[in-house]
Amino acid sequence: MSSVEGNAAPEKELKTGMVLYPGLTFLDLVGPQTVLSLYGKTLLLWKTMEPVATEAGNTVNPTTTFDDCPEDLDVLFVPGGYGTNAAMQDDEIVNFLKRVGPSARYITSVCSGSILLGMAGLLNGYKAATHWACYGALEASGAIPVRERVVFDRNRISGGGVTAGIDFGLKLLAELLDEKTAKTAQLIIEYDPHPPFQAGTPDVAGADVKDAAMQILGDMDEQMTKTLNARAA
């Protein structure tokens, strides 16, 4: 996609490779994509060109296969979701990340996508964020867990859970281009959040709400940690 009409085009169109896998969280993907696609090209990467089902049941159409992914990505991005643990056990996905990660300018993620990056050995010794319920697995991946909305460590940039993807995308756009461009994108998407409840983190949600959330989230953290430990064994 070309730059928004009325804005000066960057000297080089940004190229972001966004990895798909079954069971990803759609908002993890579409939040950053909405921001980054305003000023560059987003490649939706998968093994084939067949649609990929998200955890909510809708599908995403890939635009580029793993085999056809260019080696000069500005950004390699991995979303999270209930399907992360299965993706961590898929050698084709992990090996793809190992192949393209080192040549990307920035290696990035939102939510439990950081743990998939860790499975590929791309976060060893780097500070990173993840979903609030997945920090045990993040630590087991070799990353240095940081409980912040967006975490920068050299060319590794990670966002927290789900809705943090928009914050992540705007901060990444400021890093790639400049702050005015990021602010322009924020205005275009009218990102001015006013949450109806103060329940967006465990600290403010209260124990009963956290318990209800954990009943839905289940043992994701434990299962991903088990997968990481099996790799290290």
N, C-alpha and C positions, 0 to 999 in steps of 0.2 A: 504494500500500500504506500502510495506517495504521501508526502507530508500534507498536513491540513492546509486547505486553500487560505492564502493570506499570511502564512508563516513561511519564513525562509527555510528552504530545504537544507538539511545538514550536508556537509561536503560528501559524506559517505552514508548511505542509507543503513540504518542499524539492522542487524540480522540476529534474531533471537530464535534459538532452537528450543521448543517446548516439548518435553517428552510425555507421551501418552502411555497409559497402561490400564487394563481393566480394573475398575473399582476406584479410580481417582476421584477426588472431590472436585466437582465442576467449578465451584467458586474459587478454589485454589488456582485453577488455570485461567478462568475467564477474567478475573479481576486484574492480574498483571497484564494479560493479553490486551484488554481494553485500553490500558494506559500505553503500553509499549507499541501497539500497532498504529497509534496516531503518528508516530515519527519513524517508522521502520517496518520491516517485514518480519512476520512471525511464522515460523515453520512448525507445523504440528507433526511430530515425529513418532512413527510407530513401525513395527516390523513389516507390515503390509499396508495397503491402501484401504483395507476394510475398516468400517466404523468401529470405534472403541466405546464400550459401555462405561458410563460413570457409575459411582455408587448409588446415585439417585435413579438410575435407569435410563436416562437420556443418553444419546450417543454423540460422539465427536468424530468428525471426519478427518483423518490424517491428510496432510498435504505433501509429505515427503517421507520416504522410507528411511530406516536406519542406514541402509546401504548407500542411499543417495544423499545423505546429509553432508553438507559442505564442511570442510575442515577449518574454515576461518570464521566461526561463529563469534559475534560480539558477546553473546550471552548464551550459556547453556542453563536451562531452567527445568526443575523437577517439582511437580506438585505433590501433595500428599493425598491421603485418603485411606479408607478401609482396605483397599487393595495393595497397600504398600508392602506388607509382609510377603504376600505372594510374589510381588515384583522383585523383592530382595532375593528370592529363591530362583528367579528366572535368569539363567546364565546369559541369555542373549541380551537382556536389558542391562545387566551389570557390566558385561563386557563392552557394550556400546558406550556406556558412561566412561569406562576406563579408557576407551579409545579416543573419544572426542573431548573429554574434559581437559586434558593437558594443553590443548591448542586453543581453547576458548579464552577470550579476554576476561570474562567473569563467569564463575561457577556459582549457581544460585538455586534457591529453593524456597518453598513456602510450606508450612505445616510439617507433616512427617516426611516430606520429600527430602529434607536434610538427612534423614536416617538412611534413605536409599542412596544418597550421595556418599554417606559414610560407609555403607556396604561396599561401594566401589573403591574405597580407599581415598576419596577425594577431600575428606575433612580431617584427616589425621593432624592433630595439633592446631586446628583452627577453631576460633570461637564461632558458635552457631546457635541459632534459635530453632524451636520446633513448637508443636502444639503443647499446651500446658500439661497434657496427660501423657506425654511421650518422652519426658526428659531422661528417664532411666535408660531407654534404648539409645538415645542420642549420646549419652556418656559412654555406653558400651561400644558405640561405633568408632570411638577414637577422637571425637570432637570435644571441645571445651564448652560445656553448656552455659549459655547466658540467657537468663529469662527477661528478654526485652522484645519489644514489638518488631524491630528490625535490627539486625546485627551485621556490622561490617567488620571484616578482618582480611586485610589486603584485598585480593580479588575474589574472596568468598563473601557472598551476601545472602543472608537468610531471613525469612520472615516467620513470625509465629503462626498461630492457627488461623486458617481459612480467611477471615475478613482482613487479616494483616496483609494479605496479598496486594490490596490496593495501596496501602502505605508503602509496602515494599516496592511496588512498581513505580510510584512517584519518586521515592528516594533513589532508586536505580536510574531513572530517567535524568534526575539532576546530576548524578555521577557521570552518566554517559554523555550528556549534552551540557545543560546548565540549569540553574535554579529557575530562571524565568520560564524556560520551556516546561519544566515540571509543574510550575504554578499554572501555566496556560492549560496543560492537560488536566489539572485538578479542576479548573473552572469549566472546561469543556464537559467533563463528566459530572459536574456539580457535586463534587465530593465534599460535603459539609455535614458530617454525621452527628446526629443527636439521638443516641440510643434511648429507647423508651424505658429501659430498666438499667439499673446499675448491677449487672450480673455477668459482665463479660470476662471476668477472671475469677479464679477460685477464692481469691482474697476478699472480694466484695460480694460474691454470690451467696455465701453462707453455706454451712455444712449440708443442709437438707437439699439445696439445689445442686451442689456438687455431687452428692450421693446419687441423685436422680440422673445426672449427666453420666456418671460412671457406669450406671446400669446399662446405658445405651452404648457407651464407648467400649465396655467390656475389657478384655485383657490384651488389647492391642500392644501396649507397652511391653508386657511380659512376653508376648509371642515374638515381637521384633527383637527383643533382647536375646531370646533363645536362638533365633536365627543367626544373630551376630556372634554369639558364643560358639555356635556350631561351626561357623566359618573359621574361628580362631583355633578350634580344637585340632 
